[in-house]
Amino acid sequence: MKVAFLGLGRMGAAMAAHVARADHELTVWNRTPGKAGALVELGAREATSVADAVTGAEMVVLMLFGPDAVREVLSEVLAHAPGSFVVDATTNGPAAAREFGALCAASGTRYVDAPVAGTVKPATDGTLGVLVGGPEADVEAARPLLELWGDPARVLRIGEIGSGSALKLCINQGLGVVAAGLGESLRLGRDLGVDRDLLLTVLSHTAYGWYLAQKQPMLQSGDYSATTFSVELMAKDLALAVEGSDSDLAVTRASLGQAQQALAAGHGGEDYAAITGHLADEGAADSS
Ligand SMILES: NC(=O)c1ccc[n+]([C@@H]2O[C@H](COP(=O)([O-])OP(=O)(O)OC[C@H]3O[C@@H](n4cnc5c(N)ncnc54)[C@H](OP(=O)(O)O)[C@@H]3O)[C@@H](O)[C@H]2O)c1
């Protein structure tokens, strides 16, 4: 199969490597050139433009930052590869996924939203969860590709286009709230004179356990540079959640505010654990 993979960020590069190792003709593209080296070594061709990447492609995979990036890139995909099949792995939210599905349908192009659950290690291992939205026949047609980066038992058709994205947004809303909530717990502990390391250890046996199992070393060292999922991505997803609901999601809104503060303080490219750290530590110098 001729596959074009667009977006070679942390996740895209790891996912595209599985396509390169499989028996497909792979062309890759990234907005900023220079990220395709390892994929080229695996046999992929690096394209110089979206048009170059998708012309003649049967399947086009998108793994981009978010809906604005997809909107921009998809218009070029549809201009140069109408009638292809777009697998959108980006976390876009359901409204954008439905918008993109309709755009594709108008040019005779099939589209599924297929955001992933899991981060860089499962992407590298090919064990991601994949939450797919689209007509059954399209989901089945995309499945062989999705199972290259997803655990076959966890490549799940959720429903029609947008349904995978809805579920994905609920997952990340929870993670964002946990990151901000723990920041406030640590802040409270600091205000009450509780030792930070002791507090982290005790909290790792509470509702924060799953998050701390991954983030405790970062929170203890204060070094958030080994990014898997960045602050800017989390801010994007919390904003999608707030904007995507008819309800006033006050806790989500507050968590978005904390993510935006971490962004404004220059942590955008760091791991989203920096949201917790920033909230825990901001003002520490003033009160010491
Ligand atoms: N990281 C995770 O753990 C994780 C897990 C599940 C889902 N996701 C989702 O997967 C997607 C990718 O995540 P990631 O961690 O790989 O992000 P990333 O490392 O920040 O990469 C983002 C990618 O989007 C591209 N991009 C951004 N704006 C663009 C534009 N206007 N036009 C074209 N390309 C553009 C970037 O290109 P440049 O290199 O040129 O900037 C880069 O290739 C996101 O939707 C994220 O929410 C991430």
The ligand as an SDF file (V2000), in Angstrom:
LIG
                    3D

 48 52  0  0  0  0  0  0  0  0999 V2000
    2.8200   12.8840   23.1910 N   0  0  0  0  0  0  0  0  0  0  0  0
    1.9060   12.0600   23.6440 C   0  0  0  0  0  0  0  0  0  0  0  0
    2.1180   11.3700   24.6540 O   0  0  0  0  0  0  0  0  0  0  0  0
    0.5640   11.9260   22.9640 C   0  0  0  0  0  0  0  0  0  0  0  0
   -0.2450   10.8480   23.3190 C   0  0  0  0  0  0  0  0  0  0  0  0
   -1.4890   10.6960   22.6770 C   0  0  0  0  0  0  0  0  0  0  0  0
   -1.8920   11.6200   21.7300 C   0  0  0  0  0  0  0  0  0  0  0  0
   -1.0870   12.6730   21.4280 N   0  0  0  0  0  0  0  0  0  0  0  0
   -1.5560   13.6080   20.3980 C   0  0  0  0  0  0  0  0  0  0  0  0
   -0.8340   13.2870   19.2200 O   0  0  0  0  0  0  0  0  0  0  0  0
   -0.5850   14.4760   18.4520 C   0  0  0  0  0  0  0  0  0  0  0  0
    0.9190   14.6330   18.2490 C   0  0  0  0  0  0  0  0  0  0  0  0
    1.5430   14.6660   19.5210 O   0  0  0  0  0  0  0  0  0  0  0  0
    3.1390   14.7430   19.6620 P   0  0  0  0  0  0  0  0  0  0  0  0
    3.4530   14.4900   21.0790 O   0  0  0  0  0  0  0  0  0  0  0  0
    3.7870   13.9650   18.6010 O   0  0  0  0  0  0  0  0  0  0  0  0
    3.3390   16.3090   19.3810 O   0  0  0  0  0  0  0  0  0  0  0  0
    4.6470   17.1030   18.9690 P   0  0  0  0  0  0  0  0  0  0  0  0
    5.8710   16.3050   19.2690 O   0  0  0  0  0  0  0  0  0  0  0  0
    4.4910   18.4450   19.5660 O   0  0  0  0  0  0  0  0  0  0  0  0
    4.5180   17.1930   17.3690 O   0  0  0  0  0  0  0  0  0  0  0  0
    3.5380   17.9920   16.7770 C   0  0  0  0  0  0  0  0  0  0  0  0
    3.6000   17.7870   15.2800 C   0  0  0  0  0  0  0  0  0  0  0  0
    2.6370   18.6460   14.6580 O   0  0  0  0  0  0  0  0  0  0  0  0
    3.3080   19.4080   13.6480 C   0  0  0  0  0  0  0  0  0  0  0  0
    2.6320   20.6750   13.4430 N   0  0  0  0  0  0  0  0  0  0  0  0
    2.2650   21.5900   14.3700 C   0  0  0  0  0  0  0  0  0  0  0  0
    1.6200   22.6240   13.7880 N   0  0  0  0  0  0  0  0  0  0  0  0
    1.5960   22.3600   12.4530 C   0  0  0  0  0  0  0  0  0  0  0  0
    1.0570   23.0440   11.3430 C   0  0  0  0  0  0  0  0  0  0  0  0
    0.4080   24.2160   11.4540 N   0  0  0  0  0  0  0  0  0  0  0  0
    1.1860   22.4750   10.1320 N   0  0  0  0  0  0  0  0  0  0  0  0
    1.8320   21.2970    9.9870 C   0  0  0  0  0  0  0  0  0  0  0  0
    2.3650   20.5860   11.0110 N   0  0  0  0  0  0  0  0  0  0  0  0
    2.2330   21.1200   12.2410 C   0  0  0  0  0  0  0  0  0  0  0  0
    4.7130   19.5640   14.1740 C   0  0  0  0  0  0  0  0  0  0  0  0
    5.5840   19.9560   13.1490 O   0  0  0  0  0  0  0  0  0  0  0  0
    6.9510   20.7550   13.4870 P   0  0  0  0  0  0  0  0  0  0  0  0
    7.9680   19.6950   13.8060 O   0  0  0  0  0  0  0  0  0  0  0  0
    7.2250   21.4990   12.2610 O   0  0  0  0  0  0  0  0  0  0  0  0
    6.6530   21.6530   14.6690 O   0  0  0  0  0  0  0  0  0  0  0  0
    4.9620   18.1480   14.6800 C   0  0  0  0  0  0  0  0  0  0  0  0
    5.2420   17.2700   13.6230 O   0  0  0  0  0  0  0  0  0  0  0  0
   -1.2420   15.6110   19.2310 C   0  0  0  0  0  0  0  0  0  0  0  0
   -2.5360   15.8190   18.7410 O   0  0  0  0  0  0  0  0  0  0  0  0
   -1.2990   15.0710   20.6600 C   0  0  0  0  0  0  0  0  0  0  0  0
   -2.3200   15.6890   21.4040 O   0  0  0  0  0  0  0  0  0  0  0  0
    0.1360   12.8300   22.0060 C   0  0  0  0  0  0  0  0  0  0  0  0
  1  2  1  0
  2  3  2  0
  2  4  1  0
  4  5  1  0
  4 48  2  0
  5  6  2  0
  6  7  1  0
  7  8  2  0
  8  9  1  0
  8 48  1  0
  9 10  1  0
  9 46  1  0
 10 11  1  0
 11 12  1  0
 11 44  1  0
 12 13  1  0
 13 14  1  0
 14 15  2  0
 14 16  1  0
 14 17  1  0
 17 18  1  0
 18 19  2  0
 18 20  1  0
 18 21  1  0
 21 22  1  0
 22 23  1  0
 23 24  1  0
 23 42  1  0
 24 25  1  0
 25 26  1  0
 25 36  1  0
 26 27  1  0
 26 35  1  0
 27 28  2  0
 28 29  1  0
 29 30  1  0
 29 35  2  0
 30 31  1  0
 30 32  2  0
 32 33  1  0
 33 34  2  0
 34 35  1  0
 36 37  1  0
 36 42  1  0
 37 38  1  0
 38 39  2  0
 38 40  1  0
 38 41  1  0
 42 43  1  0
 44 45  1  0
 44 46  1  0
 46 47  1  0
M  CHG  2   8   1  16  -1
M  END
$$$$
